[in-house]
Amino acid sequence: MAMSVEEKAMERGSPSWLQAFTAMAYRQLLRFRGARSRVANAVIFPLMWLVFFGYGWSVAFNQLGPMATRMFGGLSYLEYLAPGIIVMTVFTGGFGSGLGVIWDREFGYLKEILVSPAPRSAVLLGRITGDTLATMIQGTLMALLVSLAADYTSPRGILAGLAAALVAAYASASIGTLIALSMKSPEGFHMVVNLVMMPMLFLSGAFYPLDPLPGWVKAIAYVNPLTYAVDLTRGLMYGVHTLPLALDALGLAVVTGVFTLAAVAKFSKTYIA
């Protein structure tokens, strides 16, 4: 069905920017509906962290009493971890956008798009937007599960946290796409993503506070869009944050914008023989 939408646009001549953007976003949403394994993987991975890491360390930190509470800004460890799990879900899910680029290249669809009259920026941004919206379905599901686990009952806080997670999802989809455009095979993509994703997760403040870390490590952490997303989400949900929320929002927006523009620039120079 997605192909028929694009073909109709092509039959009318060069599609407008909005037509190309909408067609690609719609296509990615349709692909997500049929990718059950991608949905399961993006939800199960953070859920495992919540169950084994969250509950396990909660028991250990509870033995420390008030010391642990002060360490996590007055929150229990499970409460501290909850916003990070939400952001982790959309972050890992967003990287799946890059894998879609790889498969489109393998099956020749990407080549057809590149030689079409559709504006390349519209194609790429529509693709990233569609993948981001699909990822937010996973994020919303995980937010509900995490809220139940952490006994969090503020609908406004959940919605605010999801708004921050939305930008993080867009950032991860842009990063994943940027990496994929530089890769030639799914194996290469997975290798690079694993090398990039794990440090970003552990240097985001999702699992532990960043303040005790050495200065050079914190400097790396503050280039990480996930750091701002986690701190912003935690601040909006619980009122506990390391940086001012305005700085979190600005940092997340700037880093997301940089990676998105880099992906658009890379795509505009992409050619397939």
N, C-alpha and C positions, 0 to 999 in steps of 0.2 A: 504493500500500500504506500510505503514511504517513497518508493521509486516512482510510482505513478504521479505523486504530487510534484516531484522534481521534473519529471518528463513534461507534465502539463505546463510548468513554468518555462521550460526550454522551448516548447512549441510556440509560445507567444513571443519568442525572440529573447533577447538578453533579459534575464530576470532582474528586477530591482534589488537593491541591497536588502530591503526588508523581506522580500519574497524568498531570497536565498537564505537569509538568516532563519526565517520561520520554518522553511522546508527542512533545513538541517537539524534544527532543534527538535522538530516533530519526529524526524527519522531516528534520532538518538533515543528519544523517549520510547518509541516503538521497539527498538533493539533491546532496551532495558527490560521491557515487559517479557521478552522471550529469553532473557539471559538469567535463568534461575540460579545457575551455579555462581554467577557474579554476585547476585543478591545474597545468597547464603554465605559466601566467603566474606563479604564485607560486614555482615552482621555477626557471624560466628566468631571471627577473630577478636573483635572488641569484647564480645560477651565472655569469651574465655578469660580475657584480662580481668574483667569485672569479677567473675566467679573465683578464679584461682588466685589472682594477684590481689584484688580488692578485699575479698573476705579473708584471705590468708594473712595479709599484712595488717588488716584491721584487728585481728586477734592479737598479733604481736605488739602493735602500737598501744592497744588497750592496756597492756601490762605496764606501760610507762606512765599512764595516768595523765595528770595535768601537763607534764613536759611535752607529750605528744600533741596535746590540744594546742599548746602555745606554738609548737612547730608548724602546725597547719592552720594558723590564723583563727583558732577557736572552733575549727570544724573537726569532726571525726575523720579518719582517713578515708572512709567510704564516701563521705560528703565531698572531701577534697578531690577525690579521684573522679567522681561522677561527671563533672563538666569535661574533663580530659577524655573520658570514654566517648562522650557525644562527639567531640571534635575529632577524635581518632577514627570514629566510624566514617564520617564524611571525608576525612583526609585520605584514608586508605581506599575508600570507594571512588573518590575523585581520580586517583591514579589510574583507574580502569579506563579512563578516557584515552590514555596513551596506548593501551593495548588495542583498543578499537582502531586506532590509526594504523597500527602495525598490520592488523588483519585486513583492513581496507586496502592497504598497499599490496598484500599478498594475493588478494583476489581481484585486483585490477580496478576496484571502485575508485580508489584515490586518484589514479591516473585519469579516469573519466572526468572527475571533478576538476582536476587541474587544467584540462584542456577545454572545459566548458566556459561559456561567457559569464558565469556567475562570479561576482566580486569575491576575491579570495578572503578578504577580511570578514565578509559576511558569512562565508562558509565556515571558517574556523571559529568565529565567535558564536555562531549558531550551534555548532557542534559542542563547544565547551559549555554553553548555556544549557543545552538539552541534557548533557551528562551531569551537570551540576544539579538540575532539578530532579533528575532521577536519583542522584545520590542523596538528596534531601529527604526522599521517601524513606530510605534506610536510616538516615539520621533521626527522623521523627519517630520511627519505630524504636530505635535505641534510646532516645530521650525518654519515652514512656517507660521502657523497661528499667532504665537507670533510676528514674524518679521513684518507681515502686521499690527498688532495692534500697535506695537511700532515704526512703520515706519523705520525699520532697513533694510538697502539695501546692506550690504556687504556679498556676497556669501562666500568669504574666511573666514569671521568671523563666519558665520553659520556653515561651515564645521569644523572649529577649535573647536567651541563650542560642536558640535555633537561628535567629537573625545573624548572630556573630558566626555561627557554624556555616551559614550559607556563603559568607565571604571566604571562609577557609576552604570550603568545597570548591569554589571557583578557582582559588589559588592552586589547590592540588591538581585540579583538572588541567589548568594551564601548564603547571610544571610537568605533569605526566605527558601532555601533548608535546611540549618542547623536547623532552627526552626522546619520545617516540620518533619525532621527525629527524632525529640524528642517528637512529638505530636502523639496522637492516633486517633484524630477525627478532622473533618473540623472546628467544633465549637471551640475546643481548639486552633487550629491554628489561627483562626480569632481573638480570644481574645488576644493572645500573640502578634500577628502582630500589632493590634491596639495600644497596650501598648508600643510597640517598635517604630512603624513608626511615630506616631504623635510627640513625643519628638524629634526624629531625624529631622523631617521636620522643626519644630519651632526653633531648635538649629543649623540650618545649615547656617544662614545668608541669606536665600532666601528672607525673608520678611522684615528684618530690619538689620542694622549693628550690629555686635557682640561687638564692642569696648566698648560701654557704659555698658555692662553687668558686674556683679560681677566676680571676678577672678575665683571662684569655678565653676561658670556656664560656663565660657569660657573654663576652663579645660575639662569639659565634652564635650563641643562642638568640641574640637580639637581631640577627639577620634572618632568623627562621620565622616565617609567617605563622607557624603553628604556635610559637611562644605568645604572640599577641592574641591569637584566637583563643587559646586556652585561658589566658589571664582575663581577657574580656568576657568570655563566657562565664567563668567562675565569679567575676565581679558582678555581672548582671544577675546571676542566679542567687549568690550568697552574700554579696557585698564584700567579699574578700579578694583583694587584688594586690599585686606587687607594684605595678605602674599605674599612673592615673588612667582612668578609663578612656579619656579623650586621646591620650597618647597611644593606648592600645589600638583604638579605632583607627587613628591616623597611620600607625605603623603597619597594621594589617592591610589597610587600603593601599598604601604606597608599595609595599612588597608585592601584593597581589597585582597591582597595576604594572609593575616592572616585569613580572613573569608573563603576564598576559600580552604586553606589548612585544616582549621577546619572542613569544610563540607566534604572534601575528607576523613579525618580521621574518622569522625562520620559514614560515609557511609561504610567504610571498616569494621567497627565493627557492622554493622546493621544485625540483623537476624530476620526472621519472622517464627514463629512456624506454 
